[in-house]
Amino acid sequence: MAEGVLFSIAEEIIKTLGSLTAQEVALWWGLKDQLRKLNDTVTRIKAVIHDAKEQA
């Protein structure tokens, strides 16, 4: 009987940890994508500033 309870508790802990891990991976993946987009934006801004300086 106690083994069944412990098994159920362990199963729930594993499910919770798996869910948290999946959420963390998704968060990091989203962050990586946002950083890439930010880098692209900064690169474009630098190009515009460079062009403006050359025209001045």
PDB file of N, H, CA, C and O in Angstrom:
ATOM      1  N   MET A   1       0.825  -1.196   0.000  1.00  0.00           N
ATOM      2  CA  MET A   1       0.000   0.000   0.000  1.00  0.00           C
ATOM      3  C   MET A   1       0.866   1.256   0.000  1.00  0.00           C
ATOM      4  O   MET A   1       0.633   2.177  -0.783  1.00  0.00           O
ATOM      5  N   ALA A   2       1.857   1.289   0.872  1.00  0.00           N
ATOM      6  H   ALA A   2       2.047   0.541   1.508  1.00  0.00           H
ATOM      7  CA  ALA A   2       2.730   2.459   0.956  1.00  0.00           C
ATOM      8  C   ALA A   2       3.520   2.628  -0.327  1.00  0.00           C
ATOM      9  O   ALA A   2       3.804   3.750  -0.746  1.00  0.00           O
ATOM     10  N   GLU A   3       3.880   1.494  -0.961  1.00  0.00           N
ATOM     11  H   GLU A   3       3.649   0.582  -0.620  1.00  0.00           H
ATOM     12  CA  GLU A   3       4.615   1.571  -2.217  1.00  0.00           C
ATOM     13  C   GLU A   3       3.779   2.252  -3.290  1.00  0.00           C
ATOM     14  O   GLU A   3       4.297   3.037  -4.084  1.00  0.00           O
ATOM     15  N   GLY A   4       2.496   1.952  -3.312  1.00  0.00           N
ATOM     16  H   GLY A   4       2.075   1.315  -2.667  1.00  0.00           H
ATOM     17  CA  GLY A   4       1.595   2.562  -4.294  1.00  0.00           C
ATOM     18  C   GLY A   4       1.499   4.065  -4.102  1.00  0.00           C
ATOM     19  O   GLY A   4       1.486   4.818  -5.075  1.00  0.00           O
ATOM     20  N   VAL A   5       1.431   4.500  -2.862  1.00  0.00           N
ATOM     21  H   VAL A   5       1.441   3.888  -2.072  1.00  0.00           H
ATOM     22  CA  VAL A   5       1.363   5.929  -2.564  1.00  0.00           C
ATOM     23  C   VAL A   5       2.665   6.612  -2.967  1.00  0.00           C
ATOM     24  O   VAL A   5       2.651   7.674  -3.588  1.00  0.00           O
ATOM     25  N   LEU A   6       3.785   5.998  -2.612  1.00  0.00           N
ATOM     26  H   LEU A   6       3.796   5.135  -2.107  1.00  0.00           H
ATOM     27  CA  LEU A   6       5.083   6.568  -2.974  1.00  0.00           C
ATOM     28  C   LEU A   6       5.254   6.624  -4.487  1.00  0.00           C
ATOM     29  O   LEU A   6       5.789   7.595  -5.022  1.00  0.00           O
ATOM     30  N   PHE A   7       4.796   5.573  -5.177  1.00  0.00           N
ATOM     31  H   PHE A   7       4.361   4.784  -4.742  1.00  0.00           H
ATOM     32  CA  PHE A   7       4.885   5.555  -6.634  1.00  0.00           C
ATOM     33  C   PHE A   7       4.050   6.683  -7.234  1.00  0.00           C
ATOM     34  O   PHE A   7       4.493   7.351  -8.169  1.00  0.00           O
ATOM     35  N   SER A   8       2.859   6.897  -6.709  1.00  0.00           N
ATOM     36  H   SER A   8       2.500   6.355  -5.950  1.00  0.00           H
ATOM     37  CA  SER A   8       1.994   7.977  -7.199  1.00  0.00           C
ATOM     38  C   SER A   8       2.626   9.344  -6.963  1.00  0.00           C
ATOM     39  O   SER A   8       2.578  10.216  -7.831  1.00  0.00           O
ATOM     40  N   ILE A   9       3.211   9.526  -5.795  1.00  0.00           N
ATOM     41  H   ILE A   9       3.250   8.819  -5.090  1.00  0.00           H
ATOM     42  CA  ILE A   9       3.873  10.798  -5.484  1.00  0.00           C
ATOM     43  C   ILE A   9       5.056  11.011  -6.418  1.00  0.00           C
ATOM     44  O   ILE A   9       5.234  12.101  -6.962  1.00  0.00           O
ATOM     45  N   ALA A  10       5.869   9.966  -6.605  1.00  0.00           N
ATOM     46  H   ALA A  10       5.725   9.081  -6.163  1.00  0.00           H
ATOM     47  CA  ALA A  10       7.025  10.075  -7.498  1.00  0.00           C
ATOM     48  C   ALA A  10       6.578  10.386  -8.923  1.00  0.00           C
ATOM     49  O   ALA A  10       7.206  11.186  -9.616  1.00  0.00           O
ATOM     50  N   GLU A  11       5.499   9.757  -9.350  1.00  0.00           N
ATOM     51  H   GLU A  11       4.989   9.107  -8.787  1.00  0.00           H
ATOM     52  CA  GLU A  11       4.978   9.997 -10.697  1.00  0.00           C
ATOM     53  C   GLU A  11       4.558  11.457 -10.871  1.00  0.00           C
ATOM     54  O   GLU A  11       4.848  12.065 -11.901  1.00  0.00           O
ATOM     55  N   GLU A  12       3.889  12.012  -9.890  1.00  0.00           N
ATOM     56  H   GLU A  12       3.653  11.518  -9.053  1.00  0.00           H
ATOM     57  CA  GLU A  12       3.464  13.414  -9.953  1.00  0.00           C
ATOM     58  C   GLU A  12       4.663  14.360  -9.944  1.00  0.00           C
ATOM     59  O   GLU A  12       4.666  15.368 -10.650  1.00  0.00           O
ATOM     60  N   ILE A  13       5.672  14.041  -9.152  1.00  0.00           N
ATOM     61  H   ILE A  13       5.670  13.222  -8.578  1.00  0.00           H
ATOM     62  CA  ILE A  13       6.883  14.871  -9.121  1.00  0.00           C
ATOM     63  C   ILE A  13       7.557  14.852 -10.486  1.00  0.00           C
ATOM     64  O   ILE A  13       7.975  15.897 -10.985  1.00  0.00           O
ATOM     65  N   ILE A  14       7.665  13.680 -11.090  1.00  0.00           N
ATOM     66  H   ILE A  14       7.326  12.831 -10.685  1.00  0.00           H
ATOM     67  CA  ILE A  14       8.286  13.572 -12.414  1.00  0.00           C
ATOM     68  C   ILE A  14       7.487  14.348 -13.451  1.00  0.00           C
ATOM     69  O   ILE A  14       8.068  15.029 -14.296  1.00  0.00           O
ATOM     70  N   LYS A  15       6.164  14.254 -13.398  1.00  0.00           N
ATOM     71  H   LYS A  15       5.692  13.701 -12.712  1.00  0.00           H
ATOM     72  CA  LYS A  15       5.321  15.013 -14.337  1.00  0.00           C
ATOM     73  C   LYS A  15       5.539  16.512 -14.166  1.00  0.00           C
ATOM     74  O   LYS A  15       5.676  17.245 -15.146  1.00  0.00           O
ATOM     75  N   THR A  16       5.571  16.959 -12.919  1.00  0.00           N
ATOM     76  H   THR A  16       5.460  16.364 -12.123  1.00  0.00           H
ATOM     77  CA  THR A  16       5.759  18.384 -12.641  1.00  0.00           C
ATOM     78  C   THR A  16       7.123  18.861 -13.114  1.00  0.00           C
ATOM     79  O   THR A  16       7.230  19.915 -13.742  1.00  0.00           O
ATOM     80  N   LEU A  17       8.160  18.097 -12.820  1.00  0.00           N
ATOM     81  H   LEU A  17       8.073  17.240 -12.311  1.00  0.00           H
ATOM     82  CA  LEU A  17       9.507  18.477 -13.259  1.00  0.00           C
ATOM     83  C   LEU A  17       9.607  18.489 -14.777  1.00  0.00           C
ATOM     84  O   LEU A  17      10.246  19.373 -15.349  1.00  0.00           O
ATOM     85  N   GLY A  18       8.988  17.527 -15.428  1.00  0.00           N
ATOM     86  H   GLY A  18       8.469  16.810 -14.963  1.00  0.00           H
ATOM     87  CA  GLY A  18       8.989  17.492 -16.889  1.00  0.00           C
ATOM     88  C   GLY A  18       8.292  18.699 -17.466  1.00  0.00           C
ATOM     89  O   GLY A  18       8.753  19.279 -18.449  1.00  0.00           O
ATOM     90  N   SER A  19       7.182  19.079 -16.863  1.00  0.00           N
ATOM     91  H   SER A  19       6.808  18.608 -16.064  1.00  0.00           H
ATOM     92  CA  SER A  19       6.445  20.251 -17.321  1.00  0.00           C
ATOM     93  C   SER A  19       7.259  21.518 -17.111  1.00  0.00           C
ATOM     94  O   SER A  19       7.310  22.376 -17.993  1.00  0.00           O
ATOM     95  N   LEU A  20       7.895  21.641 -15.954  1.00  0.00           N
ATOM     96  H   LEU A  20       7.854  20.944 -15.238  1.00  0.00           H
ATOM     97  CA  LEU A  20       8.716  22.821 -15.668  1.00  0.00           C
ATOM     98  C   LEU A  20       9.906  22.896 -16.612  1.00  0.00           C
ATOM     99  O   LEU A  20      10.270  23.976 -17.077  1.00  0.00           O
ATOM    100  N   THR A  21      10.509  21.752 -16.894  1.00  0.00           N
ATOM    101  H   THR A  21      10.214  20.875 -16.517  1.00  0.00           H
ATOM    102  CA  THR A  21      11.644  21.727 -17.817  1.00  0.00           C
ATOM    103  C   THR A  21      11.203  22.160 -19.204  1.00  0.00           C
ATOM    104  O   THR A  21      11.892  22.941 -19.861  1.00  0.00           O
ATOM    105  N   ALA A  22      10.065  21.661 -19.652  1.00  0.00           N
ATOM    106  H   ALA A  22       9.506  21.026 -19.119  1.00  0.00           H
ATOM    107  CA  ALA A  22       9.549  22.049 -20.964  1.00  0.00           C
ATOM    108  C   ALA A  22       9.268  23.548 -21.006  1.00  0.00           C
ATOM    109  O   ALA A  22       9.551  24.206 -22.008  1.00  0.00           O
ATOM    110  N   GLN A  23       8.717  24.083 -19.934  1.00  0.00           N
ATOM    111  H   GLN A  23       8.487  23.548 -19.121  1.00  0.00           H
ATOM    112  CA  GLN A  23       8.439  25.520 -19.882  1.00  0.00           C
ATOM    113  C   GLN A  23       9.737  26.322 -19.909  1.00  0.00           C
ATOM    114  O   GLN A  23       9.814  27.360 -20.566  1.00  0.00           O
ATOM    115  N   GLU A  24      10.743  25.849 -19.202  1.00  0.00           N
ATOM    116  H   GLU A  24      10.681  25.006 -18.668  1.00  0.00           H
ATOM    117  CA  GLU A  24      12.022  26.561 -19.166  1.00  0.00           C
ATOM    118  C   GLU A  24      12.694  26.538 -20.537  1.00  0.00           C
ATOM    119  O   GLU A  24      13.248  27.546 -20.975  1.00  0.00           O
ATOM    120  N   VAL A  25      12.648  25.403 -21.203  1.00  0.00           N
ATOM    121  H   VAL A  25      12.198  24.584 -20.847  1.00  0.00           H
ATOM    122  CA  VAL A  25      13.223  25.306 -22.548  1.00  0.00           C
ATOM    123  C   VAL A  25      12.490  26.249 -23.490  1.00  0.00           C
ATOM    124  O   VAL A  25      13.118  26.944 -24.290  1.00  0.00           O
ATOM    125  N   ALA A  26      11.173  26.276 -23.400  1.00  0.00           N
ATOM    126  H   ALA A  26      10.663  25.712 -22.751  1.00  0.00           H
ATOM    127  CA  ALA A  26      10.390  27.177 -24.248  1.00  0.00           C
ATOM    128  C   ALA A  26      10.740  28.631 -23.953  1.00  0.00           C
ATOM    129  O   ALA A  26      10.843  29.440 -24.875  1.00  0.00           O
ATOM    130  N   LEU A  27      10.921  28.967 -22.694  1.00  0.00           N
ATOM    131  H   LEU A  27      10.836  28.310 -21.945  1.00  0.00           H
ATOM    132  CA  LEU A  27      11.292  30.329 -22.315  1.00  0.00           C
ATOM    133  C   LEU A  27      12.644  30.696 -22.905  1.00  0.00           C
ATOM    134  O   LEU A  27      12.789  31.772 -23.485  1.00  0.00           O
ATOM    135  N   TRP A  28      13.640  29.817 -22.765  1.00  0.00           N
ATOM    136  H   TRP A  28      13.522  28.943 -22.293  1.00  0.00           H
ATOM    137  CA  TRP A  28      14.970  30.092 -23.305  1.00  0.00           C
ATOM    138  C   TRP A  28      14.948  30.178 -24.816  1.00  0.00           C
ATOM    139  O   TRP A  28      15.640  31.010 -25.403  1.00  0.00           O
ATOM    140  N   TRP A  29      14.147  29.312 -25.461  1.00  0.00           N
ATOM    141  H   TRP A  29      13.585  28.637 -24.984  1.00  0.00           H
ATOM    142  CA  TRP A  29      14.061  29.345 -26.915  1.00  0.00           C
ATOM    143  C   TRP A  29      13.460  30.677 -27.357  1.00  0.00           C
ATOM    144  O   TRP A  29      13.931  31.287 -28.317  1.00  0.00           O
ATOM    145  N   GLY A  30      12.425  31.123 -26.660  1.00  0.00           N
ATOM    146  H   GLY A  30      12.043  30.628 -25.880  1.00  0.00           H
ATOM    147  CA  GLY A  30      11.812  32.416 -26.972  1.00  0.00           C
ATOM    148  C   GLY A  30      12.780  33.558 -26.739  1.00  0.00           C
ATOM    149  O   GLY A  30      12.825  34.505 -27.524  1.00  0.00           O
ATOM    150  N   LEU A  31      13.551  33.478 -25.675  1.00  0.00           N
ATOM    151  H   LEU A  31      13.515  32.709 -25.038  1.00  0.00           H
ATOM    152  CA  LEU A  31      14.537  34.514 -25.369  1.00  0.00           C
ATOM    153  C   LEU A  31      15.610  34.561 -26.446  1.00  0.00           C
ATOM    154  O   LEU A  31      16.034  35.638 -26.865  1.00  0.00           O
ATOM    155  N   LYS A  32      16.042  33.400 -26.886  1.00  0.00           N
ATOM    156  H   LYS A  32      15.698  32.525 -26.545  1.00  0.00           H
ATOM    157  CA  LYS A  32      17.058  33.335 -27.938  1.00  0.00           C
ATOM    158  C   LYS A  32      16.534  33.991 -29.215  1.00  0.00           C
ATOM    159  O   LYS A  32      17.260  34.727 -29.884  1.00  0.00           O
ATOM    160  N   ASP A  33      15.287  33.724 -29.545  1.00  0.00           N
ATOM    161  H   ASP A  33      14.697  33.127 -29.001  1.00  0.00           H
ATOM    162  CA  ASP A  33      14.680  34.323 -30.736  1.00  0.00           C
ATOM    163  C   ASP A  33      14.567  35.840 -30.587  1.00  0.00           C
ATOM    164  O   ASP A  33      14.826  36.581 -31.535  1.00  0.00           O
ATOM    165  N   GLN A  34      14.181  36.300 -29.397  1.00  0.00           N
ATOM    166  H   GLN A  34      13.971  35.698 -28.627  1.00  0.00           H
ATOM    167  CA  GLN A  34      14.066  37.737 -29.161  1.00  0.00           C
ATOM    168  C   GLN A  34      15.437  38.419 -29.253  1.00  0.00           C
ATOM    169  O   GLN A  34      15.542  39.522 -29.789  1.00  0.00           O
ATOM    170  N   LEU A  35      16.473  37.779 -28.740  1.00  0.00           N
ATOM    171  H   LEU A  35      16.388  36.883 -28.304  1.00  0.00           H
ATOM    172  CA  LEU A  35      17.822  38.345 -28.828  1.00  0.00           C
ATOM    173  C   LEU A  35      18.291  38.424 -30.278  1.00  0.00           C
ATOM    174  O   LEU A  35      18.953  39.386 -30.668  1.00  0.00           O
ATOM    175  N   ARG A  36      17.950  37.422 -31.068  1.00  0.00           N
ATOM    176  H   ARG A  36      17.413  36.641 -30.751  1.00  0.00           H
ATOM    177  CA  ARG A  36      18.313  37.441 -32.486  1.00  0.00           C
ATOM    178  C   ARG A  36      17.613  38.597 -33.189  1.00  0.00           C
ATOM    179  O   ARG A  36      18.225  39.308 -33.987  1.00  0.00           O
ATOM    180  N   LYS A  37      16.327  38.783 -32.891  1.00  0.00           N
ATOM    181  H   LYS A  37      15.829  38.205 -32.244  1.00  0.00           H
ATOM    182  CA  LYS A  37      15.574  39.890 -33.494  1.00  0.00           C
ATOM    183  C   LYS A  37      16.157  41.238 -33.064  1.00  0.00           C
ATOM    184  O   LYS A  37      16.275  42.151 -33.881  1.00  0.00           O
ATOM    185  N   LEU A  38      16.518  41.362 -31.794  1.00  0.00           N
ATOM    186  H   LEU A  38      16.422  40.620 -31.131  1.00  0.00           H
ATOM    187  CA  LEU A  38      17.112  42.600 -31.297  1.00  0.00           C
ATOM    188  C   LEU A  38      18.438  42.874 -31.999  1.00  0.00           C
ATOM    189  O   LEU A  38      18.720  44.014 -32.368  1.00  0.00           O
ATOM    190  N   ASN A  39      19.242  41.851 -32.183  1.00  0.00           N
ATOM    191  H   ASN A  39      19.013  40.925 -31.883  1.00  0.00           H
ATOM    192  CA  ASN A  39      20.512  42.001 -32.877  1.00  0.00           C
ATOM    193  C   ASN A  39      20.285  42.469 -34.314  1.00  0.00           C
ATOM    194  O   ASN A  39      21.012  43.334 -34.803  1.00  0.00           O
ATOM    195  N   ASP A  40      19.292  41.911 -34.989  1.00  0.00           N
ATOM    196  H   ASP A  40      18.702  41.208 -34.592  1.00  0.00           H
ATOM    197  CA  ASP A  40      18.967  42.334 -36.353  1.00  0.00           C
ATOM    198  C   ASP A  40      18.555  43.805 -36.388  1.00  0.00           C
ATOM    199  O   ASP A  40      18.959  44.550 -37.281  1.00  0.00           O
ATOM    200  N   THR A  41      17.751  44.212 -35.415  1.00  0.00           N
ATOM    201  H   THR A  41      17.422  43.606 -34.690  1.00  0.00           H
ATOM    202  CA  THR A  41      17.293  45.599 -35.351  1.00  0.00           C
ATOM    203  C   THR A  41      18.463  46.549 -35.122  1.00  0.00           C
ATOM    204  O   THR A  41      18.560  47.587 -35.776  1.00  0.00           O
ATOM    205  N   VAL A  42      19.345  46.198 -34.200  1.00  0.00           N
ATOM    206  H   VAL A  42      19.266  45.354 -33.669  1.00  0.00           H
ATOM    207  CA  VAL A  42      20.513  47.043 -33.918  1.00  0.00           C
ATOM    208  C   VAL A  42      21.397  47.148 -35.157  1.00  0.00           C
ATOM    209  O   VAL A  42      21.917  48.223 -35.457  1.00  0.00           O
ATOM    210  N   THR A  43      21.566  46.058 -35.866  1.00  0.00           N
ATOM    211  H   THR A  43      21.143  45.185 -35.623  1.00  0.00           H
ATOM    212  CA  THR A  43      22.366  46.076 -37.093  1.00  0.00           C
ATOM    213  C   THR A  43      21.756  47.022 -38.122  1.00  0.00           C
ATOM    214  O   THR A  43      22.477  47.779 -38.772  1.00  0.00           O
ATOM    215  N   ARG A  44      20.443  46.985 -38.273  1.00  0.00           N
ATOM    216  H   ARG A  44      19.857  46.370 -37.746  1.00  0.00           H
ATOM    217  CA  ARG A  44      19.770  47.892 -39.215  1.00  0.00           C
ATOM    218  C   ARG A  44      19.917  49.350 -38.789  1.00  0.00           C
ATOM    219  O   ARG A  44      20.150  50.225 -39.624  1.00  0.00           O
ATOM    220  N   ILE A  45      19.782  49.608 -37.500  1.00  0.00           N
ATOM    221  H   ILE A  45      19.593  48.897 -36.821  1.00  0.00           H
ATOM    222  CA  ILE A  45      19.920  50.980 -36.996  1.00  0.00           C
ATOM    223  C   ILE A  45      21.332  51.492 -37.256  1.00  0.00           C
ATOM    224  O   ILE A  45      21.512  52.638 -37.669  1.00  0.00           O
ATOM    225  N   LYS A  46      22.331  50.651 -37.017  1.00  0.00           N
ATOM    226  H   LYS A  46      22.185  49.720 -36.681  1.00  0.00           H
ATOM    227  CA  LYS A  46      23.716  51.052 -37.282  1.00  0.00           C
ATOM    228  C   LYS A  46      23.911  51.389 -38.756  1.00  0.00           C
ATOM    229  O   LYS A  46      24.606  52.350 -39.086  1.00  0.00           O
ATOM    230  N   ALA A  47      23.305  50.609 -39.638  1.00  0.00           N
ATOM    231  H   ALA A  47      22.740  49.829 -39.370  1.00  0.00           H
ATOM    232  CA  ALA A  47      23.432  50.861 -41.076  1.00  0.00           C
ATOM    233  C   ALA A  47      22.792  52.192 -41.452  1.00  0.00           C
ATOM    234  O   ALA A  47      23.348  52.937 -42.258  1.00  0.00           O
ATOM    235  N   VAL A  48      21.639  52.498 -40.883  1.00  0.00           N
ATOM    236  H   VAL A  48      21.187  51.893 -40.228  1.00  0.00           H
ATOM    237  CA  VAL A  48      20.958  53.768 -41.162  1.00  0.00           C
ATOM    238  C   VAL A  48      21.802  54.933 -40.656  1.00  0.00           C
ATOM    239  O   VAL A  48      21.955  55.933 -41.357  1.00  0.00           O
ATOM    240  N   ILE A  49      22.348  54.818 -39.459  1.00  0.00           N
ATOM    241  H   ILE A  49      22.224  54.005 -38.889  1.00  0.00           H
ATOM    242  CA  ILE A  49      23.194  55.882 -38.904  1.00  0.00           C
ATOM    243  C   ILE A  49      24.437  56.072 -39.769  1.00  0.00           C
ATOM    244  O   ILE A  49      24.841  57.204 -40.034  1.00  0.00           O
ATOM    245  N   HIS A  50      25.036  54.987 -40.202  1.00  0.00           N
ATOM    246  H   HIS A  50      24.708  54.067 -39.986  1.00  0.00           H
ATOM    247  CA  HIS A  50      26.218  55.061 -41.061  1.00  0.00           C
ATOM    248  C   HIS A  50      25.877  55.778 -42.371  1.00  0.00           C
ATOM    249  O   HIS A  50      26.626  56.648 -42.816  1.00  0.00           O
ATOM    250  N   ASP A  51      24.754  55.416 -42.984  1.00  0.00           N
ATOM    251  H   ASP A  51      24.145  54.710 -42.622  1.00  0.00           H
ATOM    252  CA  ASP A  51      24.332  56.070 -44.229  1.00  0.00           C
ATOM    253  C   ASP A  51      24.064  57.556 -44.016  1.00  0.00           C
ATOM    254  O   ASP A  51      24.417  58.385 -44.855  1.00  0.00           O
ATOM    255  N   ALA A  52      23.435  57.889 -42.883  1.00  0.00           N
ATOM    256  H   ALA A  52      23.149  57.216 -42.201  1.00  0.00           H
ATOM    257  CA  ALA A  52      23.136  59.293 -42.595  1.00  0.00           C
ATOM    258  C   ALA A  52      24.426  60.097 -42.427  1.00  0.00           C
ATOM    259  O   ALA A  52      24.512  61.235 -42.888  1.00  0.00           O
ATOM    260  N   LYS A  53      25.420  59.513 -41.775  1.00  0.00           N
ATOM    261  H   LYS A  53      25.350  58.588 -41.401  1.00  0.00           H
ATOM    262  CA  LYS A  53      26.700  60.206 -41.599  1.00  0.00           C
ATOM    263  C   LYS A  53      27.388  60.428 -42.941  1.00  0.00           C
ATOM    264  O   LYS A  53      28.000  61.472 -43.163  1.00  0.00           O
ATOM    265  N   GLU A  54      27.290  59.460 -43.825  1.00  0.00           N
ATOM    266  H   GLU A  54      26.793  58.611 -43.645  1.00  0.00           H
ATOM    267  CA  GLU A  54      27.932  59.594 -45.134  1.00  0.00           C
ATOM    268  C   GLU A  54      27.246  60.651 -45.994  1.00  0.00           C
ATOM    269  O   GLU A  54      27.896  61.298 -46.816  1.00  0.00           O
ATOM    270  N   GLN A  55      25.944  60.830 -45.813  1.00  0.00           N
ATOM    271  H   GLN A  55      25.416  60.304 -45.146  1.00  0.00           H
ATOM    272  CA  GLN A  55      25.210  61.825 -46.600  1.00  0.00           C
ATOM    273  C   GLN A  55      25.408  63.223 -46.042  1.00  0.00           C
ATOM    274  O   GLN A  55      25.198  64.206 -46.753  1.00  0.00           O
ATOM    275  N   ALA A  56      25.804  63.330 -44.794  1.00  0.00           N
ATOM    276  H   ALA A  56      25.974  62.532 -44.216  1.00  0.00           H
ATOM    277  CA  ALA A  56      25.955  64.643 -44.146  1.00  0.00           C
ATOM    278  C   ALA A  56      27.226  65.335 -44.561  1.00  0.00           C
ATOM    279  O   ALA A  56      27.500  66.445 -44.106  1.00  0.00           O
TER     280      ALA A  56
END
